[in-house]
Amino acid sequence: MLHVLPFSSTLVTAAFVVAVFSRYARRGGPHLLFWGIGLTLYGLGTFSEAFLGLAWSPFMLRVWYICGAMLTAAWLGQGTMYLLVRKPGVANRFMLGLALVSLAAIVSVFLAPMTGALYNTSLPASVQYKDILTRGPLTITLTILLNIYGTVLLVGGALYSAFLFWRKRVLAHRVLANVLIAAGALLPASAGTFVKLGLADWLYLSELLGAILMFIGFLQATSQQPARAPAAQPAQS
Amino acid sequence: MNSPSNQQRPAGSTRVPHSFFYDRVVPALLVALGLVLLIVIVLVIGALAGVIPVK
């Protein structure tokens, strides 16, 4: 199961990436671009996790930490910021800040020394990386800040959207879609917190379930509902 | 992943009819997920502040 779950997550995420970028190619919109980037990072994180279950690679451990632990939530959340914050320039300024912080995160992880401790491929990377990768205070702080930023934006944005649709009593499929997206995003986010607290066991399962729920939510949100009247128009997404 | 922020009700769409699921279950889900989000943030900030020990 240790290998199957991350590979399954990678496959689901790859299909999700294709769906999001296809929609971006058809309709444009920076939110789709950033969700696509965030999901690509998600997929890279789960793929490196799967790889590390088969063979040891210092490079893949760094990729796993950068993509899986640091950047994914923040870049997904940045997509939500582009969707929700309509004031000109605000999302762009945050995006610039995120790009700089992400660059600092990548550099800090690739400069972090490896201790030389043996990697056990039969154990999840999340339970042993701290013995191998020496993270400085900057890396740890950036990890926490990036995850808070991304989780608040992604989950909070989905819940906010669901609430507005629900209050207006319109587009019920989008209420459900946003609930699924919020729940899907919370699963790996909370698992990451549990890993930080030493409870790493269900990280892989939560990543897979999270990807599935978000994908279903995205498909639900972007599905064309039957028009109720000749003048009905699909809402933007 | 989609926003109603700048949207008016789409032309021709009708209001969602009253139902137990829509009127009771959905808001309960939203509140529950909001609480989980709050707990996750508190745990992360607690770990950052050193209140909660990080292994």
HADDOCK unambig.tbl for C-alpha pairs under 7 A between the chains (distance, minus, plus):
assign (segid A and resid 80 and name CA) (segid B and resid 1 and name CA) 6.44 0.50 0.50
assign (segid A and resid 83 and name CA) (segid B and resid 2 and name CA) 6.94 0.50 0.50
assign (segid A and resid 83 and name CA) (segid B and resid 3 and name CA) 6.42 0.50 0.50
assign (segid A and resid 84 and name CA) (segid B and resid 3 and name CA) 6.18 0.50 0.50
assign (segid A and resid 84 and name CA) (segid B and resid 5 and name CA) 6.68 0.50 0.50
assign (segid A and resid 144 and name CA) (segid B and resid 44 and name CA) 6.75 0.50 0.50
assign (segid A and resid 148 and name CA) (segid B and resid 41 and name CA) 6.53 0.50 0.50
assign (segid A and resid 158 and name CA) (segid B and resid 1 and name CA) 5.87 0.50 0.50
assign (segid A and resid 159 and name CA) (segid B and resid 30 and name CA) 6.42 0.50 0.50
assign (segid A and resid 161 and name CA) (segid B and resid 2 and name CA) 6.76 0.50 0.50
assign (segid A and resid 161 and name CA) (segid B and resid 3 and name CA) 5.20 0.50 0.50
assign (segid A and resid 161 and name CA) (segid B and resid 4 and name CA) 6.05 0.50 0.50
assign (segid A and resid 164 and name CA) (segid B and resid 4 and name CA) 6.53 0.50 0.50
assign (segid A and resid 165 and name CA) (segid B and resid 4 and name CA) 6.39 0.50 0.50
assign (segid A and resid 169 and name CA) (segid B and resid 15 and name CA) 5.23 0.50 0.50
assign (segid A and resid 169 and name CA) (segid B and resid 16 and name CA) 5.03 0.50 0.50
assign (segid A and resid 170 and name CA) (segid B and resid 9 and name CA) 6.87 0.50 0.50
assign (segid A and resid 170 and name CA) (segid B and resid 14 and name CA) 6.88 0.50 0.50
assign (segid A and resid 170 and name CA) (segid B and resid 15 and name CA) 5.34 0.50 0.50
assign (segid A and resid 170 and name CA) (segid B and resid 16 and name CA) 5.73 0.50 0.50
assign (segid A and resid 172 and name CA) (segid B and resid 16 and name CA) 6.61 0.50 0.50
assign (segid A and resid 178 and name CA) (segid B and resid 1 and name CA) 6.35 0.50 0.50
assign (segid A and resid 183 and name CA) (segid B and resid 33 and name CA) 6.77 0.50 0.50
assign (segid A and resid 186 and name CA) (segid B and resid 37 and name CA) 6.98 0.50 0.50
assign (segid A and resid 190 and name CA) (segid B and resid 40 and name CA) 5.93 0.50 0.50
assign (segid A and resid 193 and name CA) (segid B and resid 40 and name CA) 6.82 0.50 0.50
assign (segid A and resid 193 and name CA) (segid B and resid 44 and name CA) 6.52 0.50 0.50
assign (segid A and resid 196 and name CA) (segid B and resid 54 and name CA) 5.68 0.50 0.50
assign (segid A and resid 196 and name CA) (segid B and resid 55 and name CA) 6.41 0.50 0.50
assign (segid A and resid 197 and name CA) (segid B and resid 54 and name CA) 5.31 0.50 0.50
assign (segid A and resid 197 and name CA) (segid B and resid 55 and name CA) 5.91 0.50 0.50
assign (segid A and resid 198 and name CA) (segid B and resid 55 and name CA) 5.71 0.50 0.50
assign (segid A and resid 218 and name CA) (segid B and resid 1 and name CA) 6.82 0.50 0.50
assign (segid A and resid 228 and name CA) (segid B and resid 12 and name CA) 6.18 0.50 0.50
assign (segid A and resid 228 and name CA) (segid B and resid 13 and name CA) 5.87 0.50 0.50
assign (segid A and resid 229 and name CA) (segid B and resid 12 and name CA) 5.04 0.50 0.50
assign (segid A and resid 231 and name CA) (segid B and resid 11 and name CA) 5.94 0.50 0.50
assign (segid A and resid 231 and name CA) (segid B and resid 12 and name CA) 5.52 0.50 0.50
assign (segid A and resid 232 and name CA) (segid B and resid 10 and name CA) 6.42 0.50 0.50
assign (segid A and resid 232 and name CA) (segid B and resid 11 and name CA) 4.98 0.50 0.50
assign (segid A and resid 232 and name CA) (segid B and resid 12 and name CA) 4.57 0.50 0.50
assign (segid A and resid 232 and name CA) (segid B and resid 13 and name CA) 6.18 0.50 0.50
assign (segid A and resid 233 and name CA) (segid B and resid 10 and name CA) 6.07 0.50 0.50
assign (segid A and resid 233 and name CA) (segid B and resid 11 and name CA) 6.27 0.50 0.50
assign (segid A and resid 235 and name CA) (segid B and resid 10 and name CA) 6.49 0.50 0.50
assign (segid A and resid 237 and name CA) (segid B and resid 2 and name CA) 4.89 0.50 0.50
assign (segid A and resid 237 and name CA) (segid B and resid 3 and name CA) 6.76 0.50 0.50
